């Protein structure tokens, strides 16, 4: 019996790697690890003698064995890369051999079938067998197509079982990671269901459609007029019939389940066409288009094509420059969120102009589409929402995924607390770390049943069918999201719901409720609503977001010779803290063409370069500028003297700990920045360059981009992918204005 070979420092990860099946996948796995010198020797085996010869000639393996027993003798890792229906025979042959402590792994796309076969032939699932599935491929096949880089930036899914040896799992994970793959772990059943839906069912439909059309007598006429859409939809019907025959038989249970669901949806679609139900058709088509765009823009980029960039998109900000011209930043994110929420619950059709097409606001749109609301767009900032009324939402088909949007999660928690159905709200890794008890606790006091993970973190599971009671809530901390959450819950609660805030926060919810015809009573620091009224559809023009404009306000203030005009910016008095603070520091900012649009005050903001001075930031302004502090810290770093911030504990629980992350970055650039529990002390002075980390926080990334205007050397900003959540065209607008920042690798 051979002993598992354990590497020591400076040696490869694996002693003897054996790859059985020298096609594209197995050959690429072998070649990649061989090129990286991660195995002491790489041995191949294939039933086809010519494939064995070519594998050695092409440098795919070090050598090939003539028999399976010779190949596996002394093996440390054995990869099974044979066709899926050949797996049972291969496993039976392996079960008859002495494999010692070798780690087994495979590459099949139907994991349940592999696990069943292994259990049958071995008597039980071997602990050192790690089932796996690389989601990668090529137009070519066979060993001649093998390429060591095939798996780079592609998913590899490992499906360990409860009794899988952790050391074996860790080794297989490391091997795939070394090849540049993005490795995830998933349950066997879940894997097969996901693949049945996203890969197997589309192939089945494409094969079936082409076969159906080809059987008609007039098929030549049909195909003569087939255009690009038919070509694209049916492209996968040109795949290997034998391979797909094997896959459908191997994964038939999951395929049948997915096919039954699709047949049900297809029947409903047929009924809509038969009955002339245009509303239902529009709902299907808008949801489908949005899902397809979401896949192509987000999922494909992050999950399959460019994992590296999603993990560490780097902004390179070069020093110097000045700003000039007229700029229109994207629409206000807070108002965009609320326009969809209230438009969905209104009676009638709401038209929205200037909608922010960032990932956070798109997550809100998708949430309401999941709950049966027909939403057209966004198309160049235009969205049409076909409201269903306060009681017209339907149970979503599964958990509602909200990406990185804390606003969506907190406000939706209030809206969903009194719905007749259960809902689970989930998000990405960043959102899953953020506290939700601040909304969950008061909602529970109103009668809601909400389950969270440890420390009140997402996902949130909200149990339906609860009767909410109105209450008065004294907020312990100023938060517009908590206030809005409770007011929205109050639309469904018995009696009156009122919220008193310790300091003013943005009042977009109160203003927009009134715009939809719902009465809101605001007396001083207390806002009240009661149930029993209706929301009526309206038209909303979303002003430019002052939080996005803030980056250019600071940029123009600190870059000598700058003058910019920021057009159509919302100047809601609960949001203008950034203007007040910059003016206290000596900024040259004037408001022009002030007016009111849809209940929200707007203006054009002119900013000229000025000498800034350090200040003690008044605590009453903190809630009015809570999102703008990262870039205000940059202004403080460029000011004469000391700037002190207190009373800003909330900054520590945003997308990142913004106090600590900004302090770390500023210190890297040579700025004296001392964090405190509820704020920071910054001494203005010269600023150098260096490497800083945004920690996935879009506002951190954009703030250090602004800092480069006064830096003496380039600033490389890591982890900037989430800028798309709030400011999709930031780089384009920044370069147009005169800043010298771009994504690394771009121009």
Protein Blocks (a to p, Z undefined) as FASTA:
>chain_A
ZZdddddehiafbfbdcdehjafklmmmmmmmmmnopafbdcdddfblklmmmmmmnoma
mbdcfbfklmmgopabdcdfbdfklmmmmmmmmmmpcekjaccddfbfblklmmmmmmmm
nopacfklccdddddddfbecjklgcfklmgoiacdddddfklcfklmmmmmmmmmmnop
acddddfklmmmmmmmmmmmmmmmmmmmmmmmmmpmklmmmmmmpcfklmmmmmmmmpcf
klmmmmmmmmmmmmmmmmmmmmmmmmmmmmmmmnopaklmmmmmmmmmmmmmmmmmmmmm
mmmmmmmlmmmccddddeedddedjddddddfklmmmmmmmmmmpgcjdddehiacbfkl
mmmmmmmmmnopacedjeehiacdddebjklcccdfbdcdehjalklmmmmmmmmmmmcb
dcdddddfklmmpcfklmmmmmmmnopacdddehhiacddddehiacdddddddfbdcfk
lmmmmmmmmmmpghjdddddfbdcdfklmmmmmmnopacddehjaccddehiacdddddd
ddddfklmmmmmmmmmmmghiacddehiafbfklmmmmmmmmmnopacddehiaceehia
cddddddddddddddddfklmmmmmmmmmmmmmmmmmpgcjdddehilmmmmmmbdfklm
mmmmmmmnopacdddfklccdddddddeddddekhpaklmmmmmmmmmmmcbdcddehil
lmmmmmmmlmmmmmmnopacddehiZZ
